[in-house]
């Protein structure tokens, strides 16, 4: 089959379209003819040699796909040949064919294209894990989402609104309106003012209940200030750096704060299956009704994958960057 290969660890120029062995599904897996996949930060890190795939996973890039089942393993009962499915992968999405555990696959809603379906799995599952499973966000609470216009950010805005929470986000100036259009109640330009000041002003100094953060080090102290009593901080990445020079730990004690970190790719298959089923129950009806939507910045032909990676690394996108596989 054709697949995107990494000639050697390095920049986007190392990505080439080549030949790779077609995968074979086990009795519990589906072989999917891939119509679309999408870019994630993990792809760029893996391309650079900084994020190896989990043991047993395909070495090919690509953490999500949408396509058509061409073969179902003998123990599969939910899907059959010809069904349109989408879902999260541990790797292997940048290819003509990919395998996915049947329990990790979801049916493509009739009102969504393959490109739209491919833009859902990683960001909505990550956002759901952060908001519902870790942050335990409740109706009527406030949540602060950093990188509000990112793929996970745009998913989290919509999920938090559907959970009946008040949503605050940080983003750069040209991305603020997009966050508001998705349902954020307050959008803060983090480059102009300390977000802590804006959050506390907006909430009458009460702060927020949950924060979902991708920046880590540079934001840590401001995050502690923004959290109210029994607040929860969920750290999903350390794009700004992993170290903090000085922290007043008494704030965590006095406010009874919870600070937690998580990744999704390294989780067990059982965990990912449960998360997929939980998100599916909540979100699939809302996708079918148009109350949730994947946010796509741009769609590239997969032959232009190097250009797509360069664009992602410029941090200009609002929502997902999708690859059309043909």
C-alpha positions as CSV (number, residue, x, y, z in Angstrom):
1,X,0.0,0.0,0.0
2,X,1.0,3.7,-0.3
3,X,1.9,5.4,3.0
4,X,3.7,8.5,4.2
5,X,7.2,7.6,5.4
6,X,9.8,9.4,7.4
7,X,13.2,9.1,5.6
8,X,15.1,10.0,8.8
9,X,14.2,12.1,11.9
10,X,14.1,15.7,11.1
11,X,11.9,18.4,9.5
12,X,8.9,18.2,7.2
13,X,11.1,17.6,4.2
14,X,11.8,14.1,5.6
15,X,8.1,13.1,4.8
16,X,7.7,11.2,1.5
17,X,5.0,9.1,-0.1
18,X,6.2,5.6,-0.5
19,X,5.3,1.9,-0.2
20,X,4.7,0.1,3.1
21,X,3.3,-3.3,4.0
22,X,-0.5,-3.5,4.2
23,X,-1.6,-4.3,7.8
24,X,-3.6,-7.4,8.6
25,X,-6.4,-7.2,11.2
26,X,-6.6,-9.6,14.1
27,X,-10.1,-11.2,15.0
28,X,-11.0,-8.0,17.0
29,X,-9.9,-5.4,14.4
30,X,-11.2,-3.7,11.4
31,X,-9.2,-3.1,8.2
32,X,-10.2,0.4,7.0
33,X,-9.6,2.0,3.6
34,X,-8.5,5.4,4.8
35,X,-10.3,8.4,3.2
36,X,-8.9,11.0,5.5
37,X,-6.6,11.5,8.5
38,X,-5.6,14.6,10.5
39,X,-2.4,16.2,11.9
40,X,-1.5,16.3,15.6
41,X,1.4,17.7,17.5
42,X,2.4,14.2,18.3
43,X,3.0,13.6,14.5
44,X,5.5,16.5,14.3
45,X,7.3,15.2,17.4
46,X,7.4,11.7,16.1
47,X,8.7,12.9,12.8
48,X,11.6,14.6,14.7
49,X,12.4,11.4,16.5
50,X,11.2,12.8,19.9
51,X,8.0,10.8,20.4
52,X,8.3,7.1,19.5
53,X,5.0,5.2,19.1
54,X,3.8,2.9,21.9
55,X,5.0,-0.7,21.9
56,X,3.2,-2.8,19.2
57,X,1.8,0.3,17.4
58,X,2.4,1.0,13.7
59,X,5.6,3.1,13.2
60,X,3.7,5.2,10.6
61,X,2.4,8.6,11.6
62,X,-1.3,9.3,12.1
63,X,-3.4,9.0,15.2
64,X,-6.9,9.2,13.7
65,X,-8.7,8.1,10.5
66,X,-12.0,8.1,8.8
67,X,-12.8,5.5,6.1
68,X,-14.6,2.5,5.0
69,X,-14.3,-1.0,6.5
70,X,-12.9,-3.4,3.9
71,X,-12.4,-6.4,6.2
72,X,-13.8,-7.2,9.7
73,X,-12.0,-9.7,12.0
74,X,-13.8,-12.9,12.8
75,X,-14.8,-11.7,16.3
76,X,-16.1,-8.3,15.2
77,X,-19.9,-7.8,15.7
78,X,-20.5,-4.1,15.6
79,X,-19.2,-3.2,12.1
80,X,-19.1,-5.0,8.7
81,X,-17.6,-4.5,5.3
82,X,-18.8,-1.3,3.7
83,X,-19.5,0.6,7.0
84,X,-18.1,4.1,7.3
85,X,-16.1,4.5,10.6
86,X,-13.8,6.9,12.3
87,X,-11.6,6.6,15.4
88,X,-8.4,7.0,17.3
89,X,-5.3,5.0,16.5
90,X,-2.0,4.5,18.3
91,X,-0.4,5.1,14.9
92,X,-0.7,4.2,11.2
93,X,-3.2,6.8,9.9
94,X,-1.0,8.3,7.2
95,X,-1.6,5.3,4.9
96,X,-4.1,3.9,2.3
97,X,-5.1,1.2,4.9
98,X,-5.2,1.2,8.7
99,X,-6.3,-1.2,11.3
100,X,-8.4,-0.2,14.3
101,X,-9.8,-2.2,17.2
102,X,-13.5,-2.5,16.6
103,X,-14.4,-1.0,20.0
104,X,-12.3,2.1,19.2
105,X,-14.3,2.7,16.0
106,X,-17.4,4.9,15.8
107,X,-19.9,5.2,13.0
108,X,-19.5,8.3,10.8
109,X,-22.7,10.4,11.2
110,X,-24.6,10.8,7.9
111,X,-24.3,14.6,8.0
112,X,-20.5,14.6,8.2
113,X,-17.9,14.1,5.4
114,X,-14.9,11.8,5.8
115,X,-12.7,14.9,6.3
116,X,-15.0,16.2,9.1
117,X,-15.1,12.8,10.8
118,X,-11.3,12.5,10.7
119,X,-11.0,15.8,12.5
120,X,-12.9,14.5,15.6
121,X,-11.2,11.6,17.4
122,X,-8.0,12.9,18.9
123,X,-9.2,16.3,19.9
124,X,-12.6,15.4,21.1
125,X,-11.4,12.4,23.1
126,X,-8.6,14.5,24.6
127,X,-11.0,17.3,25.5
128,X,-13.5,14.8,27.0
129,X,-10.9,13.1,29.0
130,X,-9.7,16.5,30.4
131,X,-13.1,18.0,31.1
132,X,-15.3,15.1,32.1
133,X,-12.9,12.4,33.4
134,X,-10.1,14.4,35.0
135,X,-11.5,17.9,35.5
136,X,-14.9,16.5,36.5
137,X,-16.5,19.6,35.1
138,X,-20.1,20.2,36.3
139,X,-23.0,22.2,35.0
140,X,-22.8,25.8,36.2
141,X,-19.0,25.7,36.8
142,X,-16.4,27.8,35.0
143,X,-13.6,26.4,32.9
144,X,-10.5,28.2,31.5
145,X,-9.1,26.7,28.3
146,X,-5.7,27.7,27.1
147,X,-4.9,27.5,23.4
148,X,-8.6,27.9,22.8
149,X,-8.3,27.9,19.0
150,X,-6.3,24.8,18.8
151,X,-7.8,21.5,17.8
152,X,-8.4,20.4,21.4
153,X,-9.4,23.9,22.4
154,X,-12.1,24.2,19.7
155,X,-13.4,20.8,20.8
156,X,-13.3,21.6,24.5
157,X,-15.2,24.9,24.0
158,X,-18.1,23.0,22.4
159,X,-18.1,20.1,24.9
160,X,-17.9,22.5,27.9
161,X,-20.9,24.5,26.5
162,X,-22.8,21.3,26.0
163,X,-22.0,20.4,29.6
164,X,-23.6,23.8,30.6
165,X,-20.4,25.3,31.9
166,X,-19.2,28.9,31.5
167,X,-16.2,29.0,29.2
168,X,-13.2,31.3,29.2
169,X,-10.3,30.9,26.8
170,X,-6.9,32.3,26.0
171,X,-5.7,32.7,22.4
172,X,-3.8,35.2,20.2
173,X,-5.7,38.2,18.8
174,X,-6.7,36.9,15.4
175,X,-8.1,33.7,16.9
176,X,-10.3,35.3,19.6
177,X,-13.5,35.8,17.5
178,X,-13.4,32.2,16.4
179,X,-13.4,31.1,20.0
180,X,-16.4,33.3,20.7
181,X,-18.2,32.1,17.7
182,X,-17.9,28.5,19.0
183,X,-19.5,29.5,22.3
184,X,-16.8,30.9,24.6
185,X,-18.1,33.5,27.0
186,X,-14.8,35.3,27.4
187,X,-11.8,35.3,25.1
188,X,-8.5,36.7,26.4
189,X,-5.5,37.8,24.3
190,X,-2.7,36.3,26.4
191,X,-0.1,38.3,24.5
192,X,-1.5,41.7,25.6
193,X,-2.3,41.2,29.3
194,X,-1.6,38.6,32.1
195,X,-4.6,36.3,31.6
196,X,-4.8,36.0,35.4
197,X,-6.0,39.7,35.6
198,X,-8.7,39.2,32.9
199,X,-10.0,35.9,34.5
200,X,-10.3,37.4,37.9
201,X,-11.9,40.6,36.6
202,X,-14.4,38.6,34.6
203,X,-15.3,36.4,37.5
204,X,-15.4,39.1,40.2
205,X,-12.2,37.7,41.7
206,X,-13.9,34.3,42.2
207,X,-11.8,32.4,39.6
208,X,-12.6,29.2,37.7
209,X,-13.2,25.6,38.7
210,X,-11.2,23.9,36.0
211,X,-8.3,24.8,33.8
212,X,-7.1,22.8,30.8
213,X,-3.5,23.8,30.0
214,X,-1.0,22.9,27.3
215,X,1.7,25.5,28.2
216,X,2.7,24.3,31.7
217,X,5.8,26.1,33.2
218,X,5.2,29.8,32.2
219,X,1.5,29.5,33.1
220,X,1.7,27.5,36.4
221,X,1.6,30.3,38.9
222,X,-1.1,32.3,37.1
223,X,-3.1,29.1,36.9
224,X,-3.0,28.7,40.6
225,X,-4.2,32.3,41.1
226,X,-7.1,31.7,38.7
227,X,-8.4,28.6,40.4
228,X,-11.1,28.9,43.1
229,X,-11.6,26.7,46.1
230,X,-11.4,23.0,45.2
231,X,-10.2,23.9,41.7
232,X,-8.7,21.4,39.3
233,X,-5.8,22.0,36.9
234,X,-5.3,19.5,34.1
235,X,-2.0,19.8,32.2
236,X,-1.9,18.1,28.8
237,X,1.4,19.3,27.4
238,X,4.4,21.5,28.2
239,X,4.7,23.6,25.1
240,X,6.1,26.6,27.1
241,X,8.5,24.5,29.1
242,X,8.4,22.0,31.9
243,X,10.0,23.9,34.7
244,X,8.9,26.6,37.2
245,X,11.5,28.5,39.1
246,X,9.4,29.3,42.1
247,X,6.0,28.2,43.3
248,X,4.1,29.0,46.5
249,X,2.7,25.5,47.3
250,X,0.6,27.0,50.1
251,X,-1.9,28.1,47.4
252,X,-2.5,24.5,46.6
253,X,-3.1,23.7,50.3
254,X,-5.2,26.7,51.1
255,X,-7.5,26.3,48.1
256,X,-7.5,22.5,48.2
257,X,-6.4,22.4,44.6
258,X,-5.8,19.3,42.4
259,X,-3.0,19.4,39.9
260,X,-2.9,16.6,37.4
261,X,-1.3,15.7,34.1
262,X,-2.2,13.2,31.4
263,X,-1.6,11.9,28.0
264,X,-3.9,9.8,25.9
265,X,-1.7,7.9,23.4
266,X,0.1,6.0,26.1
267,X,-3.1,4.9,27.9
268,X,-4.1,1.3,27.8
269,X,-6.4,0.1,25.1
270,X,-9.0,-0.7,27.8
271,X,-8.9,2.9,29.0
272,X,-9.2,4.3,25.5
273,X,-12.1,2.0,24.7
274,X,-14.0,3.2,27.8
275,X,-13.3,6.8,26.9
276,X,-14.4,6.3,23.3
277,X,-17.6,4.7,24.4
278,X,-18.3,7.4,26.9
279,X,-17.7,10.2,24.5
280,X,-19.7,8.4,21.8
281,X,-22.8,8.2,24.1
282,X,-22.5,11.9,24.9
283,X,-21.3,13.4,21.7
284,X,-22.5,11.3,18.7
285,X,-26.2,12.4,19.0
286,X,-25.0,16.0,19.2
287,X,-22.9,15.6,16.1
288,X,-25.9,14.2,14.3
289,X,-28.0,17.1,15.4
290,X,-25.4,19.6,14.4
291,X,-24.9,20.9,18.0
292,X,-21.3,19.8,17.9
293,X,-19.1,20.2,14.9
294,X,-15.5,19.4,14.0
295,X,-13.6,22.6,13.3
296,X,-11.4,22.3,10.2
297,X,-8.8,24.9,9.4
298,X,-7.6,23.4,6.1
299,X,-7.6,20.2,4.1
300,X,-4.4,19.1,2.2
301,X,-3.9,16.3,-0.2
302,X,-1.7,13.8,1.5
303,X,0.9,14.2,-1.2
304,X,1.4,17.7,0.3
305,X,1.9,16.4,3.8
306,X,5.3,18.3,4.2
307,X,3.5,21.6,3.5
308,X,0.8,20.6,6.0
309,X,3.4,19.9,8.7
310,X,5.1,23.3,8.0
311,X,1.8,25.1,8.4
312,X,1.0,23.4,11.7
313,X,4.4,24.4,13.0
314,X,3.7,28.0,12.2
315,X,0.8,27.8,14.8
316,X,-1.6,29.7,12.5
317,X,-4.3,27.2,12.3
318,X,-7.7,27.5,14.0
319,X,-9.0,23.9,14.5
320,X,-7.7,20.8,12.7
321,X,-5.5,20.3,9.7
322,X,-6.8,17.4,7.7
323,X,-5.1,15.1,5.1
324,X,-7.3,13.8,2.3
325,X,-5.9,10.3,1.3
326,X,-6.4,9.2,-2.3
